Amino acid sequence: MAAVTSPVHAFPAVPGQPPGPGRALLGGKGAGLVLMTGLGLPVPPGFVITTEAGRRHHAGTLSPELRAAVRAEVDRLARRTGRRFGEPGSRLTVSVRSGAPESMPGMLDTLLDVGRGDGEAAFTELHAAIEAVLRSWDGERAVTYRRLRSLDDATGTAVVVQAMVDGTAGGFSGTGVLFTRDPATGAPGLVGEFLPGARGPDLVDGVRTPEPLATLATARPDLHDDLSRAAERLERSLADMCEVEFTVERDRLWLLQVRSGKRTERAGLRIAVDLAEEGLISRAEAARRCPEPAGTDGLTTIAALPDDQTLCRGLPGSPGAAVGRIALDLDAAEAYTDRGDAVILVRAATQPADLPAMALAAGVLTTAGGTTSHAAVVARELGVPCVCGAVALEIDLDRRVVRAAGHELAEGAVISIDGTAAVVAAGTHATAADAGTGRDLDLRRLLAQWATAGATTS
């Protein structure tokens, strides 16, 4: 394929065009949007500033050449949407989002509703938004995340500029995230969440607790059916379990992102085997996708829990059991871990800035958010248990205590959490291997056989 010299790449205008230069230049988000547009799926139009251009501009202002390319693409976007950027009336506004080659959930900046100013002020606002996203590549939370995940600092990020769709627009509107298979267990079938009358950050940031995706199937089976068909096509195109972000704006479905979904070690085992048996990948590829286990990753659960020790229940954010002292922020987490104590990070909802505390924690507990929130996604990636959406738990930061079920526990008190059963208990409780451990071992043996067979035939 010829080298891409333009600093920007528009989503294909019609299905069937070449898929584009790939994630190395377009970033994961941009490459996914190009793929979905090429499949004829409903994607708001837009364009991508490449990682190559981003690396040249990450620390300073945009060059005149890049500004001219952005203006030309915005003019084309205005013509495609029938709206006008920077002018009253039928105004075009855009989202400006990051798009690193490897997923960095919530670690880079996103700006919405860019373009509400008038005339040239709107382009000034757009240029500033693009610069902010590029600068966020070198922000503390992004650097910390790349260090924890052993990601390359040199790749830089692409920037996606896309016509806004609004899940708060009225009528039947909302936002959601779905996985084509269960990211905790690997079981087949759509799982996910939908938050009516909301935008993507409301769901991902965990500030509100969403509804299960099944509620969308009840309220609007037509939209759920459209999602199901799109999810099936995407999984076959990517040959992997997919995470899909979507928005409904006034009864119309829009797909905003697709990527290979974050999953637990256990889920990865089952998904690899199932994809091979379904013919989407080879057996040798299935074996390559499952390295040696890094830890227990969901292989324990609280063995027995007396009712009077149950503090609250929530949603299963990330599987496994953990015991530790309550830590309400990074300072507390560092203080207890420096003493050699395990901690459970307890927050209303986690934000990207909480990553250092999450990396120290044996488990995470939040009072809001669902299984697609930042807390759940990052906890699964880190391999730590998480209970999210524990709405019965109250956090009092002034007194540094938590309350639930008539109990008041000071910061530093020991609690136990079970991210599989989504239960929280006071005190220390014994853990045991959960019911799926034997199956995990069977799957590992099968993958080992496939790896050996692949080596002997290659």
C-alpha positions, 0 to 999 in steps of 0.5 A: 500500500502506498505511503499516506502523505496527507496529515488527515484521512476522512472516513470513506464516504461510501461503503466498499472503499479501501479500509485505510492505512490502519491503526499505526497511522489512524489510531485504534479509534480512527481505524475502527471508524473507517472499518465501520463506515466501510461496512456500511454501518451508521457512523457520524462522518468525520476525519482523522489527524494521523499519528504521524501528524500528531507526533509533529505537533504534540508539544506545540501549536498546529502548523499552517499546513495542518490548519489548512488541512483541518479547515478543508476537511471541516468544510467537506464535513459541513457539506456532507451534513448540510450544516454550517461550522461557526455560523448560526442556524443549523450549526455543525458541532464536532467531538475531538477525541484521541485515538492511540494505536493501543487502547488507553481508556480515559487516559487522553483528553476528549472535548465535545460540542466544539464549534459553538462560537461564531465565525473564525472564533469557532476554528480557533476553538477547534485548533485549541481542542486538537492541541489539547488532545495532542498535549494530553499524550504527555500528561501524567495519567497517560504516561503512568498508564503506558508505563504500567501497560508497557506501551511505547511512548513514541507512537503518539496519538491520532485525533478524531474529529467527528460530527456530534451526535447527542444522547441527550437530544430528546425523544428516545436518546441515550448512550451505551457500550456493548461487548459481543461476549462477556468480558469477565467470563467469555460466554457468548452473547451480547452484554453491556449497558445503556444509559437513557438521556446521556452522553458517553462520558456519563456512562464511562466516567461512572457518575450514573449507574446505567441499565442492562442492555436488555432494557434496550431490547425491551424498550426498543427491540428494533434498535437492539436488533440493529445493534446485534446485527452490527455486532455480529458483522464487526466480530467477524471482521475483527475475528475477536470479541469486540467492544462497541460504543453507541449513541441513540439520537432521537430514535436513530442509532449511531456507532461511535467506536469499535475495538477488541474488548478488554477481558479477564484472563479467564474470558480470554481463554474461553474466547480464544477456544470458542473463536477457533471452534467457530472457525474465525481464527486458527487453533494455532492463533488461539494458542498464541492469544493466551500466554501463560497466566499472570495471576489468579485473575478471577479464580477465587471467591469468598467461600462463605458469607454470613448475612450479618457480615454483608455490607452491600451488593453492587455490580460485577465489575471485575471477577475475583475476591480481595481483602484489604484496608479501606483507602479513600484516595491515593495518599491513603493507599500509599500509606497502607501499602508502604506498611505492607497492608493490602488496600481496597480503593473505595471511590464514588467513581474512579477517574483516569487520575485514580490510576496510580491508586488502582495500580496499588489496590488489591481491589476496587469498590465504587458506589456508582457506575456499571460494568462498562465504567472506567473502574470496571474496565481498568480493573479488568485490565489490571487483573484486580477484583472490582465491585461497582454500582454499590449504591447502598454504600455511602462515603463520607469524605469529611469524616473519612468513613463509609456506611452501609447496612447499619455499619460505619467503618473508618478508613483503614478498616478491613473489608472483603469484596467479591467481584464475581458475586458483586458482594462487599463484606466487613472484615476478613473472609476466607477465599476459595477457588471458584467453580470455573477453575477446573474448566480454566485448566481444561482450556489451558490444556487444550490450548497447549495441545493446539500450540504443540500441533501448530509448532509441529505443522509450521 
